[in-house]
């Protein structure tokens, strides 16, 4: 079962953004009740996105895929001018997926905090509308959701480790590259002991 194709379309994303901006212009933002409803929708959307990530964590734990995954973690940019070295990672598909989901939760919380500052400190209300839709959509079409909810095969663009989607990361060569694939079912901790 695959997600509706329209959800993964870039044209849909642009259309959704433009539509939301047009709708936001027509909403009476000076009405306190409207602002309260927008805040409630915003909070519920963030909670739903985090809930989807936690549900995916349960699914990953239940599948317990202990296939060994080896890849080179790209070097992090350094502020001291000295580039750090790329790091060899040995983990399992389960641990990798759980780490990716934890990163998604942190990203959702960071974005929620940022838009809360924009709303409460700068008194800008319009982003509440789009941010009541986007987190849920993103959670439902994330690579983890495509694999574990929609049942897509973990191959091609869904092959672990996932490629960085940021165009800036791709330009800077920060996308992680797979080293080798292994079907070994031993855990990463057992591998390190050997």
VOMARTOR-379473 format. One record per residue (C-alpha): y, x, z; residue in one letter. Coordinates in Angstrom, 2 decimals, decimal comma. Layout:
<pts>
<c2:Y; c1:X; c3:Z; resn:A> $
...
</pts>
This chain:
<pts>
<c2:0,00; c1:0,00; c3:0,00; resn:X> $
<c2:3,23; c1:1,63; c3:-1,14; resn:X> $
<c2:6,74; c1:0,72; c3:-0,03; resn:X> $
<c2:8,78; c1:-1,42; c3:-2,39; resn:X> $
<c2:9,97; c1:0,95; c3:-5,12; resn:X> $
<c2:13,52; c1:-0,30; c3:-4,79; resn:X> $
<c2:13,80; c1:1,17; c3:-1,28; resn:X> $
<c2:13,22; c1:4,71; c3:-2,54; resn:X> $
<c2:15,55; c1:4,41; c3:-5,53; resn:X> $
<c2:18,77; c1:6,45; c3:-5,52; resn:X> $
<c2:20,45; c1:3,67; c3:-7,48; resn:X> $
<c2:19,56; c1:1,27; c3:-4,64; resn:X> $
<c2:21,06; c1:3,67; c3:-2,08; resn:X> $
<c2:24,34; c1:3,91; c3:-4,00; resn:X> $
<c2:24,38; c1:0,16; c3:-4,59; resn:X> $
<c2:23,71; c1:-0,53; c3:-0,91; resn:X> $
<c2:26,58; c1:1,74; c3:0,10; resn:X> $
<c2:29,02; c1:0,14; c3:-2,36; resn:X> $
<c2:27,90; c1:-3,39; c3:-1,43; resn:X> $
<c2:28,26; c1:-2,65; c3:2,29; resn:X> $
<c2:31,73; c1:-1,23; c3:1,77; resn:X> $
<c2:32,80; c1:-4,37; c3:-0,09; resn:X> $
<c2:31,33; c1:-6,63; c3:2,59; resn:X> $
<c2:32,99; c1:-4,56; c3:5,33; resn:X> $
<c2:36,39; c1:-5,16; c3:3,70; resn:X> $
<c2:35,92; c1:-8,94; c3:3,98; resn:X> $
<c2:34,83; c1:-9,01; c3:7,63; resn:X> $
<c2:37,55; c1:-10,00; c3:10,12; resn:X> $
<c2:37,42; c1:-6,82; c3:12,24; resn:X> $
<c2:40,34; c1:-7,96; c3:14,39; resn:X> $
<c2:38,12; c1:-10,69; c3:15,89; resn:X> $
<c2:36,59; c1:-9,35; c3:19,17; resn:X> $
<c2:33,48; c1:-11,50; c3:18,73; resn:X> $
<c2:32,84; c1:-10,00; c3:15,28; resn:X> $
<c2:33,16; c1:-6,49; c3:16,72; resn:X> $
<c2:30,73; c1:-7,36; c3:19,53; resn:X> $
<c2:28,18; c1:-8,70; c3:17,01; resn:X> $
<c2:28,58; c1:-5,57; c3:14,88; resn:X> $
<c2:28,04; c1:-3,39; c3:17,97; resn:X> $
<c2:24,92; c1:-5,35; c3:18,91; resn:X> $
<c2:23,52; c1:-5,03; c3:15,38; resn:X> $
<c2:24,30; c1:-1,32; c3:15,41; resn:X> $
<c2:22,52; c1:-0,72; c3:18,73; resn:X> $
<c2:19,50; c1:-2,81; c3:17,64; resn:X> $
<c2:19,26; c1:-0,86; c3:14,37; resn:X> $
<c2:19,26; c1:2,47; c3:16,21; resn:X> $
<c2:16,62; c1:1,20; c3:18,64; resn:X> $
<c2:14,51; c1:-0,12; c3:15,76; resn:X> $
<c2:14,67; c1:3,23; c3:13,94; resn:X> $
<c2:13,66; c1:5,08; c3:17,11; resn:X> $
<c2:10,94; c1:2,48; c3:17,72; resn:X> $
<c2:9,51; c1:3,07; c3:14,24; resn:X> $
<c2:9,40; c1:6,81; c3:14,96; resn:X> $
<c2:7,58; c1:6,24; c3:18,25; resn:X> $
<c2:5,14; c1:3,90; c3:16,52; resn:X> $
<c2:4,49; c1:6,62; c3:13,93; resn:X> $
<c2:3,88; c1:9,10; c3:16,77; resn:X> $
<c2:1,19; c1:6,77; c3:18,14; resn:X> $
<c2:-0,40; c1:6,50; c3:14,69; resn:X> $
<c2:-0,37; c1:10,30; c3:14,27; resn:X> $
<c2:-1,94; c1:10,79; c3:17,70; resn:X> $
<c2:-4,60; c1:8,19; c3:16,91; resn:X> $
<c2:-5,49; c1:9,84; c3:13,58; resn:X> $
<c2:-5,69; c1:13,23; c3:15,37; resn:X> $
<c2:-5,64; c1:15,29; c3:12,14; resn:X> $
<c2:-6,34; c1:18,81; c3:13,41; resn:X> $
<c2:-6,44; c1:20,40; c3:9,95; resn:X> $
<c2:-4,80; c1:23,81; c3:10,24; resn:X> $
<c2:-1,44; c1:24,16; c3:8,54; resn:X> $
<c2:0,05; c1:27,59; c3:7,83; resn:X> $
<c2:3,50; c1:28,13; c3:6,43; resn:X> $
<c2:6,49; c1:30,41; c3:6,63; resn:X> $
<c2:9,39; c1:28,96; c3:8,57; resn:X> $
<c2:12,62; c1:30,05; c3:6,90; resn:X> $
<c2:15,01; c1:32,34; c3:8,70; resn:X> $
<c2:17,81; c1:30,59; c3:10,54; resn:X> $
<c2:21,37; c1:31,49; c3:9,62; resn:X> $
<c2:22,84; c1:33,91; c3:12,12; resn:X> $
<c2:26,41; c1:33,95; c3:13,42; resn:X> $
<c2:26,17; c1:37,65; c3:14,29; resn:X> $
<c2:25,83; c1:38,69; c3:10,67; resn:X> $
<c2:22,27; c1:39,92; c3:11,18; resn:X> $
<c2:19,85; c1:37,60; c3:9,33; resn:X> $
<c2:16,81; c1:36,59; c3:11,34; resn:X> $
<c2:13,33; c1:37,10; c3:9,94; resn:X> $
<c2:11,23; c1:34,25; c3:8,53; resn:X> $
<c2:8,55; c1:33,20; c3:10,99; resn:X> $
<c2:4,86; c1:32,61; c3:10,25; resn:X> $
<c2:3,80; c1:29,24; c3:11,65; resn:X> $
<c2:0,23; c1:28,22; c3:12,38; resn:X> $
<c2:-0,12; c1:24,64; c3:13,53; resn:X> $
<c2:-2,03; c1:21,45; c3:12,78; resn:X> $
<c2:-1,06; c1:18,47; c3:10,67; resn:X> $
<c2:-0,89; c1:16,41; c3:13,88; resn:X> $
<c2:1,45; c1:18,85; c3:15,64; resn:X> $
<c2:3,59; c1:19,23; c3:12,52; resn:X> $
<c2:3,92; c1:15,46; c3:12,09; resn:X> $
<c2:4,80; c1:14,98; c3:15,75; resn:X> $
<c2:7,45; c1:17,70; c3:15,48; resn:X> $
<c2:8,92; c1:16,05; c3:12,38; resn:X> $
<c2:9,07; c1:12,69; c3:14,17; resn:X> $
<c2:10,76; c1:14,25; c3:17,20; resn:X> $
<c2:13,33; c1:15,77; c3:14,83; resn:X> $
<c2:13,85; c1:12,32; c3:13,28; resn:X> $
<c2:14,48; c1:10,81; c3:16,72; resn:X> $
<c2:16,98; c1:13,58; c3:17,58; resn:X> $
<c2:18,70; c1:13,05; c3:14,24; resn:X> $
<c2:18,96; c1:9,30; c3:14,85; resn:X> $
<c2:20,41; c1:9,86; c3:18,32; resn:X> $
<c2:22,89; c1:12,46; c3:17,04; resn:X> $
<c2:24,04; c1:10,15; c3:14,25; resn:X> $
<c2:24,33; c1:7,25; c3:16,70; resn:X> $
<c2:26,45; c1:9,38; c3:19,03; resn:X> $
<c2:28,67; c1:10,52; c3:16,17; resn:X> $
<c2:29,29; c1:6,99; c3:14,90; resn:X> $
<c2:29,86; c1:5,76; c3:18,46; resn:X> $
<c2:32,64; c1:8,33; c3:18,82; resn:X> $
<c2:34,09; c1:7,24; c3:15,47; resn:X> $
<c2:33,99; c1:3,61; c3:16,61; resn:X> $
<c2:35,15; c1:3,86; c3:20,22; resn:X> $
<c2:37,51; c1:6,84; c3:20,06; resn:X> $
<c2:39,02; c1:6,40; c3:16,62; resn:X> $
<c2:38,69; c1:2,57; c3:16,62; resn:X> $
<c2:37,01; c1:2,47; c3:13,19; resn:X> $
<c2:34,68; c1:-0,52; c3:12,88; resn:X> $
<c2:33,44; c1:-0,53; c3:9,27; resn:X> $
<c2:30,73; c1:2,17; c3:9,67; resn:X> $
<c2:28,94; c1:-0,13; c3:12,13; resn:X> $
<c2:27,87; c1:-2,34; c3:9,23; resn:X> $
<c2:26,25; c1:0,32; c3:7,05; resn:X> $
<c2:24,78; c1:2,09; c3:10,08; resn:X> $
<c2:23,07; c1:-1,17; c3:11,03; resn:X> $
<c2:21,05; c1:-1,00; c3:7,80; resn:X> $
<c2:20,55; c1:2,66; c3:6,87; resn:X> $
<c2:18,59; c1:3,93; c3:9,93; resn:X> $
<c2:15,89; c1:1,27; c3:9,57; resn:X> $
<c2:15,63; c1:1,82; c3:5,82; resn:X> $
<c2:15,42; c1:5,59; c3:6,29; resn:X> $
<c2:12,77; c1:5,26; c3:9,00; resn:X> $
<c2:10,64; c1:3,02; c3:6,77; resn:X> $
<c2:10,78; c1:5,38; c3:3,77; resn:X> $
<c2:10,61; c1:8,70; c3:5,63; resn:X> $
<c2:7,83; c1:11,05; c3:4,54; resn:X> $
<c2:5,95; c1:10,35; c3:7,76; resn:X> $
<c2:6,19; c1:6,60; c3:7,19; resn:X> $
<c2:5,09; c1:6,95; c3:3,57; resn:X> $
<c2:1,96; c1:8,78; c3:4,74; resn:X> $
<c2:1,11; c1:6,91; c3:7,94; resn:X> $
<c2:2,43; c1:3,37; c3:7,37; resn:X> $
<c2:2,37; c1:2,93; c3:3,60; resn:X> $
<c2:-0,81; c1:4,99; c3:3,08; resn:X> $
<c2:0,47; c1:7,43; c3:0,46; resn:X> $
<c2:-1,54; c1:10,62; c3:0,00; resn:X> $
<c2:-0,09; c1:13,78; c3:1,57; resn:X> $
<c2:0,30; c1:15,54; c3:-1,77; resn:X> $
<c2:3,11; c1:16,37; c3:-4,14; resn:X> $
<c2:6,46; c1:15,77; c3:-2,41; resn:X> $
<c2:4,57; c1:14,52; c3:0,67; resn:X> $
<c2:2,54; c1:17,72; c3:1,05; resn:X> $
<c2:3,06; c1:19,45; c3:4,36; resn:X> $
<c2:5,21; c1:21,36; c3:5,13; resn:X> $
<c2:7,84; c1:19,03; c3:3,72; resn:X> $
<c2:10,49; c1:20,54; c3:1,51; resn:X> $
<c2:14,06; c1:20,42; c3:2,81; resn:X> $
<c2:15,90; c1:17,52; c3:1,21; resn:X> $
<c2:19,39; c1:18,80; c3:1,82; resn:X> $
<c2:20,92; c1:20,11; c3:-1,40; resn:X> $
<c2:22,69; c1:22,77; c3:0,65; resn:X> $
<c2:19,41; c1:23,93; c3:2,18; resn:X> $
<c2:17,86; c1:24,15; c3:-1,27; resn:X> $
<c2:20,84; c1:26,17; c3:-2,52; resn:X> $
<c2:20,59; c1:28,56; c3:0,42; resn:X> $
<c2:16,82; c1:28,94; c3:0,04; resn:X> $
<c2:16,10; c1:27,44; c3:3,45; resn:X> $
<c2:13,27; c1:25,16; c3:2,31; resn:X> $
<c2:9,99; c1:26,01; c3:3,99; resn:X> $
<c2:7,26; c1:27,23; c3:1,69; resn:X> $
<c2:3,57; c1:26,66; c3:2,25; resn:X> $
<c2:1,57; c1:29,84; c3:2,75; resn:X> $
<c2:-1,94; c1:28,53; c3:2,44; resn:X> $
<c2:-3,84; c1:25,35; c3:3,03; resn:X> $
<c2:-6,84; c1:25,24; c3:5,28; resn:X> $
<c2:-9,30; c1:22,52; c3:6,16; resn:X> $
<c2:-10,21; c1:24,19; c3:9,44; resn:X> $
<c2:-10,32; c1:21,66; c3:12,27; resn:X> $
<c2:-9,65; c1:24,11; c3:15,07; resn:X> $
<c2:-6,42; c1:23,74; c3:16,95; resn:X> $
<c2:-3,52; c1:26,16; c3:16,65; resn:X> $
<c2:-4,00; c1:27,24; c3:20,26; resn:X> $
<c2:-7,63; c1:28,20; c3:19,57; resn:X> $
<c2:-6,52; c1:30,17; c3:16,48; resn:X> $
<c2:-4,01; c1:32,18; c3:18,52; resn:X> $
<c2:-6,66; c1:33,08; c3:21,10; resn:X> $
<c2:-8,93; c1:34,57; c3:18,43; resn:X> $
</pts>
